[in-house]
Amino acid sequence: MRFPSFGLLWAIAFVVGTAAPASGQALRAVSGRVLAAEDGAPLRGVAVRVIGMDLIAVSDEAGRFVLQNVPRLPTVVTFQRFGLTDDTLALSADQDTLVAYLAAEAVRIEDITAEAAAPARHRFEETAQTSTVTLDAADIRDAPAVLEADVIRTVQLLPGTVARNDYTTGFNVRGGESDQNLILLDGVPIFNPTHLGGLFSTFDAAAVDRLDFMTGAFPAGYGGRLSSVMDVTLRRGSSERTTARGQLSLLSAKLLVDGPVGETDATYLLGGRRTYADAVVGAVSKATLPYYFADAVAKVTVPVGDARISAMAYWGTDVLDWPWVEDEPGRDGVDLEFNWGNQLFGVTVEKPFGDRILSLHVSRSAFAAGLGLEPDLFRLDNTVRLWSGRWSLALSPDATHDVRIGGGVEDYAIAYDIRSNSLNVDFFSRTYQPRIWFAFVDDQWHPLTWLLVRPGVRFERVEGRGFTSFAPRVSMKVFVDDDLALVGSAGRYYQSIHSLLDHDIPVALFDVWVGADEFLPVARSDHLVFGFEKWFGASYSISLEGYRKWFRNLVIRNLEQDFKLAGDEFLTADGDAWGADLMVRKYGAKLHGWLAYSFSKTSRVAAGEEFTPAHDRRHTLDIVLRADGPLGSTMGVRWGFGSPLPYTDFVGEWRHREYNAIIHAFEDFENEPIPATRRNRARYPSYHRLDVSLRWEVNKWGGILRPYFQVANIYNRRNVFVYTYHYDDRPATRTGISQLPLLPSFGLEFVF
Amino acid sequence: MNRTPRRAFFTLLTVVAAVGGCELSEVVLPPGDPVVVVLAIMRPDLNHQWVVVERSLTGDEPRQSTPGEIPFDDPQTPIADATVTIENRSFPGDPCGRSVTFARDPQRLGIRPVDGLYWAPLGCPTMRPGDTLVLRVDASGVLVTGQTIVVGVQQMLLHHGDASVVLPGPELEFNRDTDTLEAEIQPLFGRALQIDVRRRPLLASSRRLRVVSLFVDSTAVTIPGDLVDLFRPGTGDDVFRAGRFYDLSVAFTDQNYFDFVRSSNSALSGRGFVNHLDGGLGVFGSLVAETNPLRVIAELDDPREGTYRMQGTVDGLPVDVEWDLYLARSIPDSTDFSAFVIGTWGSPIDVSVDGYLTGNRLRAVIQYVTGPGVGQPVQRRVEGFLSQQSPFEVFVKNALGQVVGTLTASR
């Protein structure tokens, strides 16, 4: 297996750079902010245009924008966004900064297309970054779902991703394992973003503002994972008034409140949800359902002068409390107590200094899982804790460069402890404590009007492993015309924490995280991406990217692990993947959605065995549309197709007998499968499924009611989840369990 | 750890994950690929070794779900005419020969030759702690080989309160409410500790019902008297019930047996079993074990508990026994109990009985042995109303419900 020469790529970048004309001499970069006239809150997604020129920028979440290549002449700048009053400001020849205050206005439907397309068009025109899709809250809310809208389920419908089955929110990106996805909630990594064994994600879709999903060659500011970044941004609370919104579904009840903090400029958002099946079952019958999950999220944003401080917190838990052996008079019972969940906390301070912006971020992310047969019979505890501190400085040394430099530290503490106090036995105890220092430089460079280059480099030092890495990255975009660009990128990525799942098993409650140490290596991946992006007016875009990835030192679970041997818990694997991703997007009020097609081929080599990993899906197609539906509804439709996934078929069973040492005899046995010699040599049938949702919006009682009805798997396709074999039958037979059958659901959203 | 809870838990997860799923239609498969399965547990503490050689299931065999006890019952899919040898590589001068060949004939009273079972000559091969044994099985051209290191212990101990007993020791009286047992191995060679607690049957040849099995990667384990049987979710039961006899087995095992017990192939991936054999599946391991009898008692905290003397005639035989009665657990409308019955029931008797009380109404089943030699098991029902103050009568009935005797009982 060969690896691309990064020296060559850097040489190309260097030559291009030195060949750039001194075009910045008569040009300037104009930066500024767009704020709400009512409360001074930053406004995102405002299109900022220079009149008479083809120059446009879109404000980010902090309301900031940068217009590049503005001639140093008096000119006029317009500010436009759906739902806001347009504004126009004069820009003098010596002026390099602008602040605009926009007021809210009544909605004009015809602007929806431009507004929805604006972030994607802005990304097309202004960034060299490839392999990126941005979804907003409506995209997530309106995609048909099982029971209720789900952030990760929507990501699974994007190009480059493979979702192995309906029962897991885990996903594989461009041939990578599911632990290679960096999932951030307001910049804080979250380790196991799922409830109910992966059936639902931890994110409350109503609290999400936007989601950026990068399937490869992501910039130097991101590190720690090999395959993708899913960056989820929480909504800021409304600065105008207190709003309560909620949802009642067959799964859970949720409530989200946001608004200004008193008479200050600060805003808050506070939400929570809980499943209630346990309460319903208990109320209507004597039976008990010993499981529920709950989560809560909060975000506070406080402007301090021209700086902004925002803090977020997230708490989630799954609880299974089962009376394993019931209490009886004179004897205490045994409870099975199983709970797991994430706790996140993060604070970000952003302070502008002229055209520079300093950002400081401190966060704590923790995951804890505990399984106990109580009191004291058996206890398994797993904790994962990450303290993270980082800083970054955004600066524009001249009109063609938009540079970010930064650094920080990530301090992990991962622990496993399995013991029985009653039996006075410690079965297993292990800790991993990697500490990672990092620094990066990332430059968005616009040397020519038809060329964007984004070189960057990330350095990492992994304490505990004694490992230092140098990860160069570069993205390039060549504009053939205003609406067509050729793109390419390459990068090297390292990952110091890994999940020891058996990836051949299609479901998992949560990841089993371990960290680099004297035994566990740091995994590496190299990405190479080429493609193009084409726009057809403001309504359609199409992108096609081919990619190649190489993997080194992937850490996979050693099924023959000897618990007494440190470093025996894993095997290393190498591998590669190649393929192509196509995405066609339609922006508009009447019809909105996308078509995503992915072709992929993936292989692995571990312990001298070459095999196809279980997520090697050759073809994946998802069509997601939102349009006017019947009875005045908004209709969402999703049809997904996946070509066969690999699995290991069974060629027989053997009697795994139990030995009785008292009488020196074998007695009972359990039949166990015998797998085929070649791993994952067989393939399940193709997967396909059609989901439809209908939503209505009714103004009632001074608020908005949104009843919805949706049907998952409307033609009841029996997609295979797993096969079960019966070689103790004569003749041998095979049956199986399907994935989700036809599943109707309904619910109600409300906003007051 | 025992595989059972792990499997139960895994099954639970699968059920939860597949809660919305439907069963797919059945497909007939062609016969699978046969694999040779070899099961060989060498016991240096015993003088008669045997090896099971059988086929895996391929869908070509009649369905058989009865486990049986091998070597007392036949393997279900035996491989006959295999050649089985074991060589002690650490003992070139082994008086058993350089390589010991196992034969179909057990050369042992009471055990008949059957296909798939291969017996070594008595006392062979020679096994000393730390010796390396090499197994070679040729099954119709399929060669299966394995290797193990013979386990050895200096001694096995049972700590009971302040006292320690070297196994095998005398019967221990064990108060389940107040006592804790600690099994400890002082090892020479080996890996893990296996504890089996089984209820002692009336007849030595009867099957011992396992009440708990602990498998720990350690040389010591503590067993509290009030340990609950975790493998009966919901209903549950105490591992130790007062008024019963138990056999507690302490075994020290090698790495191969340790892996054989602790691992299994997943029903989803087919992988997971740690196999140390080449050319086949199974185990070639070794262990040493000792078994100690336990007599379990408890604190008396119910007025119905305690000692009752019963005298009279049953089946024409004189009966004079004492019942040490202990309540177990309550279920709606009744309370289970067990009792030691000691004395004369035609002949000397020292057995345990189970029964239940409904209020003061007693119903129990007693099994005892009559006749010379191994004797014949007899089962009788005992019914009556307990009284704490005055003597009372209990009736003994046969299987047809006919009264075969009356006993007068008193505290």
Boltz contact constraints between the chains, C-beta under 6 A:
constraints:
  - contact:
      token1: [A, 167]
      token2: [B, 17]
      max_distance: 6.0
  - contact:
      token1: [A, 197]
      token2: [B, 16]
      max_distance: 6.0
  - contact:
      token1: [A, 197]
      token2: [B, 17]
      max_distance: 6.0
  - contact:
      token1: [A, 324]
      token2: [B, 233]
      max_distance: 6.0
  - contact:
      token1: [A, 325]
      token2: [B, 228]
      max_distance: 6.0
  - contact:
      token1: [A, 325]
      token2: [B, 236]
      max_distance: 6.0
  - contact:
      token1: [A, 328]
      token2: [B, 329]
      max_distance: 6.0
  - contact:
      token1: [A, 328]
      token2: [B, 330]
      max_distance: 6.0
  - contact:
      token1: [A, 329]
      token2: [B, 330]
      max_distance: 6.0
  - contact:
      token1: [A, 334]
      token2: [B, 228]
      max_distance: 6.0
  - contact:
      token1: [A, 422]
      token2: [B, 224]
      max_distance: 6.0
  - contact:
      token1: [A, 423]
      token2: [B, 221]
      max_distance: 6.0
  - contact:
      token1: [A, 423]
      token2: [B, 222]
      max_distance: 6.0
  - contact:
      token1: [A, 424]
      token2: [B, 222]
      max_distance: 6.0
  - contact:
      token1: [A, 425]
      token2: [B, 216]
      max_distance: 6.0
  - contact:
      token1: [A, 425]
      token2: [B, 218]
      max_distance: 6.0
  - contact:
      token1: [A, 425]
      token2: [B, 221]
      max_distance: 6.0
  - contact:
      token1: [A, 504]
      token2: [B, 269]
      max_distance: 6.0
  - contact:
      token1: [A, 505]
      token2: [B, 268]
      max_distance: 6.0
  - contact:
      token1: [A, 505]
      token2: [B, 269]
      max_distance: 6.0
  - contact:
      token1: [A, 507]
      token2: [B, 17]
      max_distance: 6.0
  - contact:
      token1: [A, 559]
      token2: [B, 271]
      max_distance: 6.0
  - contact:
      token1: [A, 559]
      token2: [B, 272]
      max_distance: 6.0
  - contact:
      token1: [A, 560]
      token2: [B, 274]
      max_distance: 6.0
  - contact:
      token1: [A, 648]
      token2: [B, 270]
      max_distance: 6.0
  - contact:
      token1: [A, 650]
      token2: [B, 270]
      max_distance: 6.0
  - contact:
      token1: [A, 651]
      token2: [B, 32]
      max_distance: 6.0
  - contact:
      token1: [A, 651]
      token2: [B, 33]
      max_distance: 6.0
  - contact:
      token1: [A, 652]
      token2: [B, 32]
      max_distance: 6.0
  - contact:
      token1: [A, 652]
      token2: [B, 33]
      max_distance: 6.0
  - contact:
      token1: [A, 652]
      token2: [B, 56]
      max_distance: 6.0
  - contact:
      token1: [A, 652]
      token2: [B, 57]
      max_distance: 6.0
  - contact:
      token1: [A, 652]
      token2: [B, 58]
      max_distance: 6.0
  - contact:
      token1: [A, 653]
      token2: [B, 57]
      max_distance: 6.0
  - contact:
      token1: [A, 654]
      token2: [B, 37]
      max_distance: 6.0
  - contact:
      token1: [A, 654]
      token2: [B, 56]
      max_distance: 6.0
  - contact:
      token1: [A, 654]
      token2: [B, 281]
      max_distance: 6.0
  - contact:
      token1: [A, 659]
      token2: [B, 41]
      max_distance: 6.0
  - contact:
      token1: [A, 661]
      token2: [B, 249]
      max_distance: 6.0
  - contact:
      token1: [A, 661]
      token2: [B, 251]
      max_distance: 6.0
  - contact:
      token1: [A, 661]
      token2: [B, 289]
      max_distance: 6.0
  - contact:
      token1: [A, 662]
      token2: [B, 247]
      max_distance: 6.0
  - contact:
      token1: [A, 662]
      token2: [B, 249]
      max_distance: 6.0
  - contact:
      token1: [A, 662]
      token2: [B, 291]
      max_distance: 6.0
  - contact:
      token1: [A, 664]
      token2: [B, 43]
      max_distance: 6.0
  - contact:
      token1: [A, 664]
      token2: [B, 46]
      max_distance: 6.0
  - contact:
      token1: [A, 665]
      token2: [B, 69]
      max_distance: 6.0
  - contact:
      token1: [A, 666]
      token2: [B, 70]
      max_distance: 6.0
  - contact:
      token1: [A, 667]
      token2: [B, 67]
      max_distance: 6.0
  - contact:
      token1: [A, 667]
      token2: [B, 69]
      max_distance: 6.0
  - contact:
      token1: [A, 668]
      token2: [B, 67]
      max_distance: 6.0
  - contact:
      token1: [A, 669]
      token2: [B, 67]
      max_distance: 6.0
  - contact:
      token1: [A, 672]
      token2: [B, 264]
      max_distance: 6.0
  - contact:
      token1: [A, 672]
      token2: [B, 265]
      max_distance: 6.0
  - contact:
      token1: [A, 673]
      token2: [B, 265]
      max_distance: 6.0
  - contact:
      token1: [A, 673]
      token2: [B, 270]
      max_distance: 6.0
  - contact:
      token1: [A, 674]
      token2: [B, 35]
      max_distance: 6.0
  - contact:
      token1: [A, 674]
      token2: [B, 56]
      max_distance: 6.0
  - contact:
      token1: [A, 675]
      token2: [B, 270]
      max_distance: 6.0
  - contact:
      token1: [A, 718]
      token2: [B, 24]
      max_distance: 6.0
  - contact:
      token1: [A, 721]
      token2: [B, 18]
      max_distance: 6.0
  - contact:
      token1: [A, 721]
      token2: [B, 21]
      max_distance: 6.0
  - contact:
      token1: [A, 722]
      token2: [B, 268]
      max_distance: 6.0
  - contact:
      token1: [A, 727]
      token2: [B, 32]
      max_distance: 6.0
  - contact:
      token1: [A, 727]
      token2: [B, 57]
      max_distance: 6.0
  - contact:
      token1: [A, 727]
      token2: [B, 59]
      max_distance: 6.0
  - contact:
      token1: [A, 728]
      token2: [B, 57]
      max_distance: 6.0
  - contact:
      token1: [A, 728]
      token2: [B, 63]
      max_distance: 6.0
  - contact:
      token1: [A, 730]
      token2: [B, 59]
      max_distance: 6.0
  - contact:
      token1: [A, 731]
      token2: [B, 28]
      max_distance: 6.0
  - contact:
      token1: [A, 731]
      token2: [B, 59]
      max_distance: 6.0
  - contact:
      token1: [A, 732]
      token2: [B, 29]
      max_distance: 6.0
  - contact:
      token1: [A, 732]
      token2: [B, 59]
      max_distance: 6.0
  - contact:
      token1: [A, 733]
      token2: [B, 26]
      max_distance: 6.0
  - contact:
      token1: [A, 733]
      token2: [B, 28]
      max_distance: 6.0
  - contact:
      token1: [A, 734]
      token2: [B, 27]
      max_distance: 6.0
  - contact:
      token1: [A, 734]
      token2: [B, 29]
      max_distance: 6.0
  - contact:
      token1: [A, 735]
      token2: [B, 23]
      max_distance: 6.0
  - contact:
      token1: [A, 735]
      token2: [B, 24]
      max_distance: 6.0
  - contact:
      token1: [A, 735]
      token2: [B, 26]
      max_distance: 6.0
  - contact:
      token1: [A, 736]
      token2: [B, 24]
      max_distance: 6.0
  - contact:
      token1: [A, 737]
      token2: [B, 18]
      max_distance: 6.0
  - contact:
      token1: [A, 737]
      token2: [B, 21]
      max_distance: 6.0
  - contact:
      token1: [A, 738]
      token2: [B, 21]
      max_distance: 6.0
  - contact:
      token1: [A, 738]
      token2: [B, 22]
      max_distance: 6.0
  - contact:
      token1: [A, 738]
      token2: [B, 24]
      max_distance: 6.0
  - contact:
      token1: [A, 740]
      token2: [B, 20]
      max_distance: 6.0
  - contact:
      token1: [A, 741]
      token2: [B, 22]
      max_distance: 6.0
